Amino acid sequence: MVSDLFSSDGGESESDGSASVFSYTEQFYKHLPFYLSIGVTYDQYWNDDCCLVKYYREAFKLKSERKNEELWLQGLYIYEALCDVSPILHAFAKRGTKATPYSSQPYALTENKVKENKEKKEKAEFDKAKAMMEAFASAFNSRLKAKDKEVGKGE
């Protein structure tokens, strides 16, 4: 914010070589509204550590980036919802066409959440396979017992 305080020609604005009249106070008052808008109080701006404004400016940049990412994510959700419903919005859609179900859970934003979701998915697949195997084993055992009973009756 201070880099625009000096003109690009070394501080001289007159063609005759005379130095321009430069007031730091005017420049500080010029930037005061911005710092007030990002949360610096009037007293902090004028009386506290001068480095404080640098940290407020950095915090403002981080908040702006986070807000931008939130809005991007919101757009992604809207886009996904439109894509999910688009099959039934098609003018020549066949009768009985249904929308794709909307996602049952939010997108994972952290690596830990991605890992957790992957583990849940793998566990669900394992449980499904285990249930199928148990059903197969139960049906096989039932047929085997029925076969044994038939063989036992035939003797």
C-alpha positions in Angstrom: 0.0 0.0 0.0 3.0 2.3 0.6 4.6 1.6 -2.8 2.2 4.1 -4.5 3.3 6.9 -2.2 6.3 7.8 -4.5 6.0 8.7 -8.1 7.9 6.5 -10.6 10.3 9.3 -11.5 12.1 9.3 -8.2 9.8 11.6 -6.3 10.0 14.5 -8.7 6.8 15.4 -10.4 7.7 18.7 -11.9 9.6 18.9 -15.2 11.7 21.7 -13.8 13.3 19.3 -11.3 11.8 20.8 -8.2 10.8 18.2 -5.6 7.1 17.6 -5.1 5.5 18.5 -1.8 4.9 15.2 -0.1 2.8 14.8 3.1 3.0 11.6 4.9 -0.1 12.6 6.9 -2.1 13.0 3.7 -1.0 9.5 2.6 -1.9 8.0 6.0 -5.3 9.6 5.9 -5.7 8.4 2.3 -5.2 4.7 3.4 -7.1 5.0 6.6 -10.6 4.0 5.2 -9.2 0.7 3.8 -7.7 -0.3 7.2 -10.8 0.8 9.0 -12.8 -1.4 6.6 -10.7 -4.5 7.4 -11.0 -4.1 11.2 -8.1 -1.9 12.3 -9.4 0.7 14.8 -8.6 4.3 14.5 -6.5 4.2 17.7 -4.6 1.1 16.5 -3.9 2.7 13.1 -2.5 5.9 14.6 -1.0 4.8 17.9 -0.2 1.1 17.9 2.7 -0.8 16.3 3.1 0.2 12.7 3.6 -3.5 11.7 0.0 -4.2 12.8 -1.4 -3.0 9.6 0.8 -5.4 7.7 -0.8 -8.3 9.6 -4.3 -7.0 9.1 -3.6 -6.7 5.3 -2.3 -10.3 5.2 -5.4 -11.5 7.2 -7.6 -9.6 4.7 -5.9 -11.4 1.8 -6.4 -14.8 3.5 -10.0 -14.0 4.2 -10.5 -13.0 0.6 -8.9 -16.2 -0.7 -11.0 -18.3 1.6 -14.2 -16.5 0.5 -13.2 -17.1 -3.1 -12.7 -20.8 -2.5 -16.1 -21.0 -0.7 -17.8 -19.4 -3.6 -16.0 -21.7 -6.0 -17.1 -24.7 -4.0 -20.7 -23.4 -4.0 -20.5 -23.1 -7.7 -19.3 -26.6 -8.0 -22.2 -27.9 -5.9 -24.7 -25.9 -8.1 -23.0 -27.3 -11.2 -23.2 -30.8 -9.9 -26.9 -30.4 -9.1 -27.6 -29.1 -12.6 -25.7 -32.0 -14.1 -27.7 -34.4 -12.0 -31.0 -33.0 -13.0 -30.1 -32.4 -16.7 -31.3 -35.7 -18.0 -34.9 -34.9 -17.3 -34.6 -31.3 -18.5 -33.6 -32.5 -22.0 -36.4 -31.6 -24.5 -36.2 -35.1 -26.1 -35.7 -37.1 -22.9 -37.3 -40.5 -23.1 -40.3 -41.3 -20.9 -39.3 -42.6 -17.5 -35.9 -40.8 -17.5 -34.9 -40.0 -14.0 -32.4 -37.5 -12.5 -29.1 -38.7 -11.2 -29.3 -38.8 -7.4 -27.6 -35.9 -5.8 -24.4 -36.7 -3.8 -25.2 -38.1 -0.3 -22.3 -36.4 1.4 -20.3 -33.2 0.9 -17.0 -33.1 -0.9 -13.9 -33.9 1.2 -11.8 -30.8 1.5 -8.9 -32.2 3.6 -6.6 -35.1 3.1 -7.8 -36.7 6.4 -11.4 -36.5 5.3 -10.5 -38.0 1.9 -8.7 -40.9 3.7 -11.6 -41.3 6.1 -14.1 -41.5 3.2 -11.9 -44.0 1.4 -11.7 -46.2 4.5 -15.5 -46.0 4.9 -16.0 -47.0 1.3 -13.6 -49.9 1.5 -15.2 -51.1 4.8 -18.7 -50.9 3.2 -17.4 -52.9 0.2 -15.8 -55.5 2.5 -18.9 -55.8 4.6 -21.0 -56.3 1.4 -18.6 -59.0 0.1 -18.6 -60.6 3.5 -22.4 -60.7 3.6 -22.5 -62.2 0.1 -20.0 -64.9 1.1 -21.9 -65.7 4.3 -25.1 -66.0 2.3 -23.4 -68.3 -0.3 -21.9 -70.4 2.5 -25.3 -70.6 4.3 -27.1 -71.6 1.0 -24.3 -74.2 0.2 -24.5 -75.7 3.7 -28.3 -75.9 3.5 -28.1 -77.7 0.2 -25.4 -80.0 1.6 -27.6 -80.8 4.6 -30.5 -81.4 2.4 -28.4 -83.7 0.2 -27.2 -85.6 3.3 -30.7 -86.1 4.4 -31.7 -87.5 1.0 -28.8 -89.8 1.0 -29.6 -90.9 4.6 -33.2 -91.6 3.7 -32.3 -93.6 0.6 -30.3 -96.2 2.6 
